[in-house]
Amino acid sequence: MNYLATGTRPRRSGNRLASVYPSDNFRCSDGDLMLIVGNDEQSRRFCCVLGMPALAEDPRFARNQAGVPASPINDLSQVFMDPQVIAREIE
């Protein structure tokens, strides 16, 4: 909570999950993206979004290979500028 007292952003400490892959942040042209693929259905949908539906049937990737839960990675200053945070008056 140092950010709330000083405005200093804390250092990021990582976010990979040992039991789910992919689960990490990925650098994109418009900012970082957090992607977690949690189950086979998410894998099938993610492969379709990638334009690679056959990949979902590839036996090499039979478990936890692609998913939809993804969002931008915000630092704390960006969190407090988020429209939902502002609307809920979270400070």
Phi and psi in degrees as a GROMACS rama.xvg file:
@    title "Ramachandran Plot"
@    xaxis  label "Phi"
@    yaxis  label "Psi"
@TYPE xy
-56.3215  -33.3832  ASN-2
-57.7595  -40.9795  TYR-3
-65.578  -30.5488  LEU-4
-88.1602  -34.535  ALA-5
-119.416  -18.5929  THR-6
80.8488  2.3289  GLY-7
-82.983  126.657  THR-8
-73.8748  133.017  ARG-9
-74.0855  156.012  PRO-10
-73.8075  139.418  ARG-11
-70.8638  141.641  ARG-12
-113.067  7.18451  SER-13
103.488  161.204  GLY-14
-155.273  16.0309  ASN-15
-73.2423  142.691  ARG-16
-106.526  134.112  LEU-17
-70.083  -26.037  ALA-18
-99.0264  -5.31871  SER-19
-136.472  132.892  VAL-20
-143.291  138.44  TYR-21
-73.4884  143.463  PRO-22
-151.022  96.9337  SER-23
-170.628  174.967  ASP-24
-96.3531  145.003  ASN-25
-127.476  131.626  PHE-26
-76.623  127.473  ARG-27
-121.662  168.826  CYS-28
-63.6659  -25.0939  SER-29
-112.096  18.9092  ASP-30
129.755  173.171  GLY-31
-75.9133  152.212  ASP-32
-132.347  132.313  LEU-33
-95.5712  127.907  MET-34
-127.575  126.956  LEU-35
-132.241  125.099  ILE-36
-105.555  111.988  VAL-37
-99.7013  -18.4028  GLY-38
-159.626  176.859  ASN-39
-64.8523  -37.9415  ASP-40
-64.3446  -42.7082  GLU-41
-61.2021  -36.7456  GLN-42
-61.5854  -47.4496  SER-43
-60.576  -44.1936  ARG-44
-65.939  -40.4238  ARG-45
-64.6835  -43.0794  PHE-46
-59.5639  -38.7412  CYS-47
-64.9717  -42.6725  CYS-48
-61.5239  -37.0462  VAL-49
-71.251  -10.5516  LEU-50
78.1036  23.8963  GLY-51
-131.463  58.6619  MET-52
-60.2397  -29.3948  PRO-53
-65.0727  -26.0966  ALA-54
-61.0524  -31.8753  LEU-55
-65.7382  -23.1578  ALA-56
-97.4389  -4.15766  GLU-57
-68.5791  122.484  ASP-58
-60.9428  -22.4588  PRO-59
-66.1038  -20.2436  ARG-60
-123.528  46.1866  PHE-61
-73.1844  -18.5202  ALA-62
-132.578  135.931  ARG-63
47.3819  55.2813  ASN-64
-108.801  -13.6998  GLN-65
-162.368  145.806  ALA-66
-151.096  172.094  GLY-67
-100.869  -30.8519  VAL-68
-59.7795  108.906  PRO-69
-150.617  146.582  ALA-70
-158.619  160.89  SER-71
-62.2079  152.713  PRO-72
-98.9175  116.226  ILE-73
-102.957  141.243  ASN-74
-80.1252  174.07  ASP-75
-63.3864  -33.3505  LEU-76
-65.2656  -36.0285  SER-77
-71.3464  -35.2236  GLN-78
-55.9629  -46.1786  VAL-79
-77.3918  -5.22954  PHE-80
-98.7764  -4.53979  MET-81
-64.0028  134.945  ASP-82
-55.3283  -37.0489  PRO-83
-67.8492  -40.3144  GLN-84
-65.0845  -42.6367  VAL-85
-63.6735  -44.5957  ILE-86
-63.936  -32.8965  ALA-87
-89.0183  0.748059  ARG-88
52.9502  45.9497  GLU-89
-87.9104  125.624  ILE-90
